[in-house]
Amino acid sequence: MNTRSAHMKRAESHPLNGSAEQISVTFVRTVELAVEQYHSEEETCPLNEEYRTCGTACEPTCENPNPRICTKQCVRGCQCKSGFYRNANNVCVSDCDKTDDDSRYKTCPPNEEFRECGTACEPTCRNPNPKICTLQCILDVCQCKSGFYRNDNGDCVSECSKEGK
């Protein structure tokens, strides 16, 4: 075997030898895995919630468990896990409390106010000025007062930290 043939044989068996398509797919998947790992390590969500890079803008709530009309907007952040619903106190629960109509006018947490028809795109520390939003009405909900933003802990704050908390 001549020297040229020996070099060709070694090049063919090299692990990085492959089509451009194989190398591109491997590279893209490696980047995707790195991003997923970064977000799973970076983002901690409250109980019964999980971080989503492209979640729904119309998360199921106790007031509206099956949103019918919704924008296709990707929302990044913590959302209720499957089988859970966000209640009026912004907590993800598996079983929504059934109350009579008179009790819906409840006292809200600090810096929040009761709204008979709240927005599906409440300003948050991660997205303080939602640009695109559905006109969906979230019934009987406590939401942040004007000038306040919901942080990752579910509280309404006037100033957000860099982490969104």
N, C-alpha and C positions, 0 to 999 in steps of 0.2 A: 504494500500500500504506500503510495507516495505521500509527501507531506501535505499537499493540498487536500487530498481525500481524507486524511486524518483530521485536519482542521474542520472540514465540512461535517464529518460525522460528529465531532464534539459540538459544533454549533447547532446541529439538528436536535441533539439530546439536551441542550441547555434549557433550564426551566423557564427562562424568559423568552425563548423562541416560540413564536406563535403568530397567528394572524393579527393584524391591527384590530380587528373586531374583538378577538378574544382578550387582547390587552385592554382595550377600551372598556369592555364589559366588566372585567376584573377591577379596573380602576374605579369605575362608577360605583360598583357594589361596595368596594372598600370605603369610599367616601360616604356612601349612604349609611353604612354600619357605624362609622365614626360619628356622624351627625346624630344618629339614633342614640348611641351610647352617651354622647355629650349631653343631649337633652334629658335622657333618663337620669343621668347623674346630676345635672344642673337644676332641674325642676323638681321641687317637692310640692305635692298637692295635699290639701286637707283630706281627712278621712272620707272614703267612698268616692274620691275623685281621682282622675288620671290626667296626665299631661298629653295634649294632642297638638301636633304641628298643624293640622288642618281639620279642626273640629267644626261643628255646626254653629251657625249664628242663631239658631232657634232650638236651643237646648230644651228638652222636655222638663216641664215644671209641674208642681202640684196643681196649679191653676190651669195649665194647658199641657196635659201629658202627651198629646199627640198633635204637635204642630202640623197643620195641613199645608200652609203656604209659607215658603221660606226662600230667602235668597240663597244662592250657591256660594256665597262668600266663605272663604276659609278663615276660621278664627283660631289663633294659636293661644294655648293656655290650658288651665285646669278646667275639666268638665266632669259632670257626674258620670260614674261608671254605668255600664249597661244595666238596666233594671232599677236604677235610682233616678229620683226626680228632685229638682231644686225647689225647696220650699220658700215661703215668704221671708224666712230668716237667712236665706242664702246658704242653706245647709242641704247636702244631698242625702235624701232619705229613701228607703225602699217602700215605706208605707206612709202615704200622706194622711194626715189627720183630717177627718171629716168634721167640719164645724157648721153651725147654723149661720145664716146670712148676717145676723146682728153682730157676730163676733169677728167678722172680716175687717171691721174698722178697728184695727188693733193698734197698740202702741208699737212703734218701730224702734230699732236700736239707735244709738247716738248717730247724729249726722245723716239720718235717713228720714224719709217721709213716705206716708202711705199714698199710693196712687191706684185709683180704680182701673186705669188703663196706662200701664207703664211701658217703657220702651224695651225692645228685645236687644238693643245695643247700648246698654248702660255704659257710660264712660268708665274706663278702668285705668289703673296705673300703666298697664302694658299698652293700652289703646285709648288714650285720653280723648281723642277726637275721631270717633268712627266716621269714616268718609261715606261708606255705602251701608245702608241699613234697610231692613224690611219695614213695612208699615204695621207689622204685627203688633197687636195689643196684648200685653201681658196683664191679665186681670188680677186686681186686688193684691198688689205687691208692694213691699217696702223697697225703695230705691234711694240711692245717694241724693242728697239735696244738691242744688245747683252750686258749682264750685268745689264739689267733693268728687273723689274717684275711688272706685272699689279696688282694694289691694288684693294680693294673693291670699291673705288670711280671711278675706270676706268682709273686712271693715271698710267704712267710708272715711277717707282721709283727705285733708286739704293739700298736703304735700306728699309726693311719692318719693321713696328712696330709689336708688339706681337699680336695685333688684326687683322693684315692683311691689315691695312689701310696706 
